[in-house]
Amino acid sequence: MKKKDSGRKYSGLLSCLMILFLAAAVFAGCGSFQGVVPESGVSDGMPDEENSLIVVGFSQLGSESVWRTANSESIQGALTRENGFFLEFNNARQKQENQIKAIRGFISQRVDYIMFSPVTESGWDTVLREARDAGIPVILVDRKASLEDDSLYTAWVGSDMISEGEKAGVWLEEYLIKEGREEEEINIVVLQGTVGSSAQLERTKGFHNISKEHSNWHILKQEPADFTTAKGKEVMEMFLHNYKDIDVVISQNDDMTFGALQAMEEEGITTGVDGDVILISFDAVHEALELVSQGVINVDIECNPEQGEYILEIIRKLENNESVDKENVVEEKVFTQENVDRYLDTRTY
Ligand code: AHR
């Protein structure tokens, strides 16, 4: 932040008082006066080591899921003071208007980098143009933004969510063959994530890429449940009320799966390997992987929240004027009862 030139506004009296105050401070031996304000946006009067920190403003979209908490912790664990960063973390509580406000705040603070995880895909062009006009590089995290001009962001780190949806479809294809049910009429309901988010749009699209090849797969209903346990339970209750013959439940994250399981348990419906209903989930957080191990969830398609190290590397490269990849896809697996026990002990979230 640059200091404003306000000298002419002072009256003669005020100037005298200032001189007296400074002289008194020097005589008292406590006159540590730091007049230089760095361009970087670190606030006035900080020691040099503070001024050398890279200032990053991060608008996280919310704290709706176990996954989201792990994602925030990964980023906070990477952009630390020890690594040379000052991270200004803002929780937007699922509201795009809060994210836009936070981004404008980062611009006016002249941070070195802006990062945000877009709650929904559209509506970012104006504020990102403002960031570009201010010369601040933008890094998208986790979800994507649909922009008129891709040069409005420098890099994106996240998951290939179309591929995640396709993995769910391919797993179901193979499972039905293994069970000798590939010719059966299969009724499917889908608990979707936040409407308009890339996680919801792309997982839906990916699964559709596979389901469209199977005329005997019937998607009875796709309904948003906001990626939360409470809403997952509510929507599952509605599905159970409206549809008496459900073969497959697809839940676009583990938190909604936990809610859906509560609703099914209350109705005496069992799920998983030996259950009434095939259950497909996304994220692969520890609690869900335990349910995979117990055979309650058939398959969990991983969405990897540990993106902090990827971001750290990107910013370091940018600081060294090195080029960076525009799209940075994190590594992800598929967990079933066959392989999950190998990973349970090391899963920290
Ligand atoms: O964008 C990633 C998704 O958002 C995760 O699947 C979900 O748990 C989170 O809320």
Residues whose N, C-alpha, C, O or C-beta is under 5 A from the ligand:
A	BS01	AHR	E64 S65 W67 R68 D142 R143 A199 F227 Q252 N253 D283 C303
